[in-house]
Amino acid sequence: MKVMIFGLGNYGVSLATSLMEAGNEVIGIDKDPLRVDLIKDQVTFAVTLDATNEAAVRSLPFKDVDAAIVAIGENEGAAILTTAILKKLGVRRIITRSISPLHQMVLEAMGIEEIVHPEQESADRLSKMLHLKWVLNNFEVDEQYSVTEIQLGAKFANKTVQEVDFRKNYQLNIITIIREFTRRNIMGGTRLVRESIGMVSPDTRLQQGDVLVVFGANSAISFFCELNA
């Protein structure tokens, strides 16, 4: 997937590096050349550009971009104007960071459907991670059910999915497994990337350190985390 990120503050940089580690292509954009210089070796391409300048934004290669993320956090006006320009240019998928309730209202009025609240979401995830050992990430479907990333401990390592029988024994459905792989780049170097193994079969053998992406009741997830060691 190819992603553009507008705003290379702490949140934008963290998002960019995470997406790169997951094997995506990232174009980072910021009007501050110092920020661009700091990240240029960590992303596919980094551009010094004022995202509130429509003519400048038009020059960007949107053709093959899957998503544009407005990660600007220090300037609400710049974030709104950047979002408006992307909307005007017909960018297929726009994800925008909301800084305040008023900002949220403006984005909703603009018809932006994907709005993120990184500070609030980060606090919620941290709370869950502190409460449940082994949880790396969590998305609450509703008050009772969640999709959760759980790092596998030693207890279930080297067993197959069928042997563990997550659905029968723990009332959990495995969506996929994320595992570290070594990948070679075009320069001949290697790097570790986290990738999904795709569909999980009954004979898939688990490895310690695997990240299980599971769906289930919050109580079932808590119970499994207590056993996972």
C-alpha positions as CSV (number, residue, x, y, z in Angstrom):
1,M,0.0,0.0,0.0
2,K,1.2,3.5,-0.8
3,V,0.4,6.2,1.8
4,M,1.0,10.0,2.0
5,I,1.3,11.5,5.4
6,F,0.9,15.3,5.8
7,G,2.6,16.6,9.0
8,L,5.8,15.0,10.3
9,G,5.4,15.8,14.0
10,N,5.7,13.1,16.6
11,Y,2.5,11.4,15.5
12,G,3.2,11.7,11.8
13,V,6.7,10.3,12.2
14,S,5.5,7.4,14.4
15,L,2.8,6.5,11.9
16,A,5.2,6.7,9.0
17,T,7.8,4.4,10.6
18,S,5.2,1.9,11.7
19,L,3.7,1.8,8.1
20,M,7.2,1.3,6.7
21,E,8.0,-1.5,9.1
22,A,4.7,-3.2,8.0
23,G,6.0,-3.2,4.4
24,N,4.1,-0.1,3.0
25,E,5.4,2.7,0.9
26,V,5.3,6.1,2.6
27,I,5.6,9.6,1.3
28,G,6.1,12.0,4.1
29,I,5.3,15.7,3.7
30,D,6.0,18.7,5.9
31,K,6.7,22.4,5.4
32,D,9.6,22.3,7.9
33,P,12.8,21.1,6.1
34,L,14.4,20.0,9.3
35,R,11.6,17.5,10.0
36,V,11.8,16.3,6.4
37,D,15.6,15.8,6.7
38,L,15.2,13.8,9.9
39,I,12.9,11.3,8.4
40,K,14.1,11.1,4.8
41,D,16.1,7.9,5.3
42,Q,13.2,6.2,7.1
43,V,10.5,6.5,4.5
44,T,10.2,5.9,0.8
45,F,10.3,9.6,-0.1
46,A,10.1,12.8,1.9
47,V,9.0,16.2,0.6
48,T,9.3,19.7,1.9
49,L,6.0,21.4,0.9
50,D,3.4,23.7,2.4
51,A,0.2,21.5,2.4
52,T,-2.0,24.6,2.6
53,N,-0.8,25.7,-0.8
54,E,-3.2,24.1,-3.3
55,A,-0.9,24.6,-6.3
56,A,1.9,22.8,-4.4
57,V,-0.3,20.0,-3.3
58,R,-1.5,19.4,-6.9
59,S,2.1,18.6,-7.9
60,L,2.2,15.5,-5.7
61,P,1.9,12.0,-7.3
62,F,-1.7,11.1,-6.1
63,K,-2.3,8.7,-9.0
64,D,-1.2,5.5,-7.2
65,V,-1.7,6.6,-3.6
66,D,-4.1,4.4,-1.6
67,A,-4.6,6.9,1.3
68,A,-3.7,10.4,2.3
69,I,-3.4,11.0,6.1
70,V,-3.5,14.5,7.6
71,A,-1.5,14.1,10.7
72,I,-1.0,17.8,11.4
73,G,-1.5,18.4,15.1
74,E,-0.1,21.8,16.1
75,N,-2.1,23.9,13.7
76,E,-5.9,23.2,13.5
77,G,-6.4,25.7,10.7
78,A,-3.6,24.2,8.6
79,A,-5.1,20.7,9.2
80,I,-8.5,21.8,8.0
81,L,-7.2,23.6,5.0
82,T,-5.1,20.6,4.0
83,T,-8.0,18.3,4.3
84,A,-10.2,20.7,2.2
85,I,-7.6,20.7,-0.6
86,L,-7.3,16.9,-0.6
87,K,-11.1,16.7,-0.7
88,K,-11.2,19.2,-3.6
89,L,-8.6,17.2,-5.5
90,G,-10.7,14.1,-5.2
91,V,-8.2,12.0,-3.3
92,R,-9.8,8.6,-3.0
93,R,-9.3,8.0,0.7
94,I,-8.6,10.8,3.3
95,I,-7.9,10.0,6.9
96,T,-7.7,13.1,9.2
97,R,-6.5,13.6,12.7
98,S,-9.0,15.5,14.9
99,I,-7.5,17.9,17.5
100,S,-10.6,19.2,19.2
101,P,-14.4,18.7,19.3
102,L,-14.8,21.8,17.0
103,H,-12.2,20.3,14.6
104,Q,-14.3,17.1,14.6
105,M,-17.5,19.0,13.7
106,V,-15.8,20.8,10.8
107,L,-14.4,17.5,9.4
108,E,-17.8,15.9,9.7
109,A,-19.4,18.9,7.9
110,M,-16.8,18.4,5.1
111,G,-17.9,14.8,4.7
112,I,-14.7,13.2,6.0
113,E,-15.7,9.7,7.2
114,E,-12.4,8.5,8.6
115,I,-11.4,10.7,11.6
116,V,-8.8,9.6,14.2
117,H,-8.2,10.8,17.7
118,P,-4.6,9.5,18.4
119,E,-4.3,11.0,21.9
120,Q,-7.6,9.4,23.1
121,E,-7.0,6.2,21.3
122,S,-3.5,5.9,22.5
123,A,-4.7,6.4,26.1
124,D,-7.3,3.7,25.7
125,R,-4.9,1.2,24.2
126,L,-2.3,1.9,26.9
127,S,-5.0,1.3,29.5
128,K,-5.8,-2.0,27.9
129,M,-2.2,-3.0,27.5
130,L,-1.4,-2.2,31.2
131,H,-4.5,-4.2,32.3
132,L,-3.9,-7.2,30.1
133,K,-0.3,-8.6,29.7
134,W,0.6,-9.6,26.2
135,V,-1.9,-7.3,24.5
136,L,-0.2,-5.1,21.8
137,N,-3.2,-3.5,20.3
138,N,-6.9,-3.5,20.8
139,F,-10.0,-2.4,18.8
140,E,-13.3,-2.5,20.6
141,V,-16.1,-3.5,18.3
142,D,-18.6,-2.7,21.0
143,E,-18.8,-2.9,24.8
144,Q,-18.5,-6.7,24.9
145,Y,-16.4,-7.7,21.9
146,S,-12.9,-6.7,20.6
147,V,-10.4,-7.4,17.9
148,T,-7.1,-7.7,19.7
149,E,-3.4,-8.3,18.9
150,I,-1.9,-10.7,21.5
151,Q,1.8,-11.6,21.5
152,L,2.2,-15.3,22.0
153,G,4.2,-16.5,24.9
154,A,5.9,-19.9,25.5
155,K,2.9,-21.9,26.6
156,F,1.4,-22.4,23.1
157,A,4.6,-22.2,21.1
158,N,5.3,-25.1,18.6
159,K,1.7,-26.2,18.8
160,T,-0.7,-26.2,15.8
161,V,-3.8,-24.1,15.7
162,Q,-5.8,-27.3,15.7
163,E,-4.0,-28.6,18.8
164,V,-4.8,-25.4,20.8
165,D,-8.4,-25.3,19.4
166,F,-8.9,-21.6,20.2
167,R,-12.6,-21.6,19.4
168,K,-13.5,-24.6,21.5
169,N,-11.2,-24.1,24.4
170,Y,-11.0,-20.2,24.6
171,Q,-14.0,-19.0,22.5
172,L,-11.7,-17.0,20.3
173,N,-11.5,-16.8,16.5
174,I,-8.1,-16.2,14.9
175,I,-8.3,-13.7,12.1
176,T,-4.6,-14.0,11.2
177,I,-1.1,-14.2,12.6
178,I,1.5,-11.5,12.2
179,R,5.1,-12.8,12.2
180,E,8.5,-11.3,11.7
181,F,10.2,-12.0,8.3
182,T,13.5,-11.0,6.9
183,R,13.2,-9.1,3.6
184,R,15.9,-8.0,1.2
185,N,15.7,-4.5,-0.3
186,I,16.8,-3.3,-3.7
187,M,20.2,-2.3,-2.3
188,G,20.9,-5.8,-1.2
189,G,20.5,-5.1,2.5
190,T,18.1,-6.9,4.8
191,R,15.5,-5.8,7.3
192,L,12.9,-7.3,9.6
193,V,9.3,-6.6,8.7
194,R,6.1,-7.7,10.4
195,E,3.7,-9.3,7.9
196,S,0.5,-11.3,8.1
197,I,0.8,-14.9,7.1
198,G,-2.7,-14.7,5.6
199,M,-5.4,-17.2,6.2
200,V,-4.7,-19.5,9.2
201,S,-5.2,-23.2,8.7
202,P,-5.7,-25.9,11.4
203,D,-2.1,-27.1,10.8
204,T,-0.5,-23.7,11.1
205,R,2.3,-24.1,13.7
206,L,2.5,-21.3,16.3
207,Q,5.8,-19.6,17.2
208,Q,6.8,-17.8,20.3
209,G,6.6,-14.1,19.6
210,D,3.8,-14.5,17.0
211,V,1.1,-11.8,17.2
212,L,-2.3,-13.4,17.1
213,V,-5.1,-11.2,15.8
214,V,-8.2,-12.6,17.5
215,F,-11.8,-11.7,17.8
216,G,-13.9,-12.6,20.8
217,A,-15.6,-11.4,24.0
218,N,-13.5,-9.2,26.2
219,S,-13.9,-11.7,29.0
220,A,-12.5,-14.5,26.7
221,I,-9.6,-12.3,25.7
222,S,-8.8,-11.6,29.3
223,F,-8.9,-15.3,30.2
224,F,-6.6,-16.3,27.4
225,C,-4.1,-13.5,28.3
226,E,-3.9,-14.8,31.8
227,L,-3.0,-18.3,30.5
228,N,-0.6,-17.1,27.9
229,A,2.9,-17.1,29.3
